Amino acid sequence: MPTVVASAQGPRGSLRLTLRDDDALELRVNGVFVMDTLETSSEEALADASLAAAESVGSVLIGGLGLGYTLRSVLADPRVEHVVAVEIEGPLIEWLRTGVVPHGPGLVDDERVRVVHGDVAQVVAGSADSAYDVVLLDTDNGPGNLVHASNQRLYQPGFLSDVHRVLSPGGTVTVWSSHRSLDLGKALGEVFENTGEIECPVVLQKRRETYWLYTGTRAAQYQP
């Protein structure tokens, strides 16, 4: 029987972190499974795909902190100099910072990391042009399986155009999705010069699933 490790109620609903019988921590938001600490390969691939494709990776923006696995992969790259990690759920930041998530303090206390409690859309809107070399977005379960309906805007051309603006020439964006989304691929194609789709097979509590990554690159020589 899973044990509740931490829970919180906020303006966007409930968060619950449980310890399962297989010793994995599991995060649910409003009762919907978000992620666990056993199958983290797609969160790590989210970072790796962009870091490998970008011309420079000195400055990285992460939208959605989760349980920290994307951040951990970013920090493992010695080329990374500065990371802004944006998380809208305050309790989740606190669980990482205080060690409720055991590996959390070592990540958020890294001198290269600045954790921002807020909406990634607002952070992007307030960022300077070409501020980041890499943008990683894992803000929900994807456009076809939303936990919060308001997050739909994060998968549409308006917001993605703002992401394009804050990327440096040759910079990359990668978006995580629990389901294949042709609409997301199309939206990225309306904004970015080069796009792609990456299939990520995973085993989730003995079930075979497929997660998806959608990528875009700002051309090195961009003409507005």
C-alpha positions in Angstrom: 0.0 0.0 0.0 1.5 3.4 -1.0 2.5 5.7 1.8 1.8 9.4 1.6 5.1 11.2 1.9 3.8 14.7 1.3 0.7 16.4 0.1 -0.5 20.0 -0.5 -3.5 21.9 -1.6 -3.1 25.0 -3.7 -4.9 27.3 -6.0 -4.5 24.9 -8.9 -5.6 21.8 -7.0 -3.9 19.0 -5.0 -0.4 17.6 -5.1 0.5 14.3 -3.6 3.8 12.5 -3.3 3.6 8.8 -2.3 6.2 6.1 -1.7 5.1 2.9 -3.5 5.8 -0.7 -2.6 8.5 -0.8 -5.2 10.3 2.1 -3.3 9.6 4.6 -6.1 8.2 8.0 -5.3 5.2 8.9 -7.4 3.8 12.4 -8.0 0.2 13.0 -8.8 -1.5 16.3 -9.5 -5.3 16.5 -8.9 -5.2 12.7 -8.8 -3.6 12.4 -12.2 -0.2 10.5 -12.5 2.5 12.9 -13.5 5.8 10.9 -13.0 7.7 8.6 -10.6 11.4 8.1 -9.7 11.6 4.6 -11.3 11.0 5.5 -15.0 12.9 8.7 -15.7 14.4 8.0 -19.1 12.1 10.4 -21.1 12.7 13.3 -18.7 16.5 12.7 -19.1 16.1 12.4 -22.9 14.2 15.8 -22.9 17.5 17.4 -21.8 19.8 15.2 -23.8 18.0 15.8 -27.2 18.3 19.6 -26.9 21.8 19.6 -25.4 23.1 17.5 -28.3 21.5 19.6 -31.0 22.1 23.1 -29.8 25.1 25.1 -31.1 25.7 26.4 -27.6 24.3 25.2 -24.2 25.6 27.9 -21.8 22.2 29.1 -20.7 19.2 26.8 -20.2 15.6 27.4 -19.3 13.5 24.5 -17.9 9.7 24.9 -17.7 8.5 22.4 -15.2 10.8 21.1 -12.4 9.0 17.9 -11.7 11.1 15.6 -9.5 14.3 17.1 -10.9 15.5 14.5 -13.4 15.6 16.9 -16.4 17.5 19.4 -14.3 19.9 16.6 -13.2 20.7 15.7 -16.8 21.2 19.4 -17.7 23.6 19.9 -14.8 25.6 16.8 -15.8 26.7 18.6 -19.0 29.9 20.6 -18.0 29.2 23.1 -20.8 26.1 24.4 -19.0 26.8 27.6 -17.1 23.4 28.9 -16.0 20.0 27.2 -15.6 16.6 28.9 -14.8 14.2 26.3 -13.6 10.6 27.5 -13.5 7.9 25.6 -11.5 4.4 26.9 -10.9 3.7 24.6 -7.9 5.4 26.0 -4.8 5.1 22.9 -2.7 7.0 20.9 -5.3 9.9 23.4 -5.1 9.9 23.0 -1.3 9.9 19.2 -1.4 13.0 19.3 -3.6 14.7 22.0 -1.6 14.1 20.4 1.8 15.0 16.8 0.8 11.5 15.3 0.8 12.7 14.3 -2.7 16.1 13.0 -1.5 18.2 14.1 -4.4 16.5 17.5 -4.6 18.8 19.7 -2.4 21.9 18.8 -4.5 20.1 20.0 -7.6 18.4 23.2 -6.5 21.4 24.3 -4.5 23.8 24.0 -7.4 25.4 27.4 -7.9 24.4 27.4 -11.6 20.7 27.0 -10.8 18.1 29.7 -10.2 14.7 28.3 -9.3 11.7 30.5 -10.1 8.3 29.9 -8.6 6.0 31.1 -11.4 4.4 30.6 -14.8 6.9 29.7 -17.5 4.8 31.7 -20.0 5.3 34.8 -17.9 9.0 34.1 -17.4 9.5 33.7 -21.2 7.5 36.8 -21.9 9.7 38.8 -19.5 13.0 37.4 -20.9 15.3 39.3 -23.2 15.7 38.3 -26.9 18.2 35.4 -27.3 18.5 34.9 -23.6 18.7 31.1 -23.7 20.5 28.5 -25.8 18.1 25.7 -24.8 14.5 25.7 -23.7 13.0 22.5 -22.2 9.3 22.3 -21.6 7.7 19.7 -19.4 4.8 21.6 -18.0 1.9 19.1 -18.2 1.2 15.6 -19.7 1.1 17.1 -23.2 -1.6 18.8 -25.2 -3.7 15.6 -25.5 -3.7 14.7 -21.8 -3.8 18.0 -19.9 -3.9 18.1 -16.1 -4.7 21.8 -16.3 -6.7 23.1 -19.2 -5.0 26.5 -19.1 -1.8 24.8 -20.1 -3.1 24.3 -23.7 -1.7 27.7 -24.6 1.9 26.4 -24.0 1.6 24.1 -27.0 0.3 26.7 -29.4 2.1 29.0 -31.9 1.6 32.2 -29.8 3.7 31.0 -26.9 6.1 29.0 -29.1 6.8 32.2 -31.0 7.9 33.8 -27.8 10.1 30.8 -27.1 11.7 31.4 -30.5 12.4 35.0 -29.6 14.2 34.1 -26.4 16.4 31.4 -28.0 19.8 32.3 -29.3 20.5 31.6 -33.0 21.1 27.9 -33.3 19.2 27.3 -30.0 16.8 24.5 -29.5 13.5 23.8 -27.8 12.2 20.4 -26.8 8.7 19.7 -25.5 7.7 16.6 -23.6 4.3 14.9 -24.2 2.8 11.7 -22.9 1.0 11.1 -26.2 1.9 11.6 -29.9 0.6 15.0 -31.0 0.6 15.9 -34.7 -0.9 19.3 -33.7 2.0 20.1 -31.5 4.4 19.1 -34.3 2.5 21.4 -36.7 2.5 24.3 -34.2 6.3 24.0 -33.8 6.6 23.8 -37.6 4.8 27.2 -37.9 7.4 28.8 -35.7 10.8 27.0 -36.0 13.0 26.4 -39.0 13.7 22.8 -38.1 11.5 20.5 -36.2 11.5 16.8 -35.2 9.6 14.1 -33.3 11.4 11.6 -31.0 9.7 8.4 -29.8 10.6 7.3 -26.2 9.5 3.8 -25.3 9.2 3.4 -21.5 8.0 0.7 -19.0 5.7 2.3 -16.5 4.8 0.0 -13.6 5.3 -3.1 -15.9 3.2 -1.5 -18.7 4.9 -0.6 -22.0 4.1 3.0 -23.0 5.5 5.5 -25.4 6.2 9.1 -24.6 7.1 11.7 -27.2 9.5 14.6 -27.5 9.0 17.4 -30.0 11.9 19.5 -31.0 12.5 22.8 -32.8 15.6 24.8 -33.7 16.0 28.5 -34.3 18.1 28.9 -37.4 21.7 30.1 -36.9 21.1 32.9 -39.4 17.5 34.1 -38.6 15.9 36.7 -40.7 12.8 38.3 -39.0 
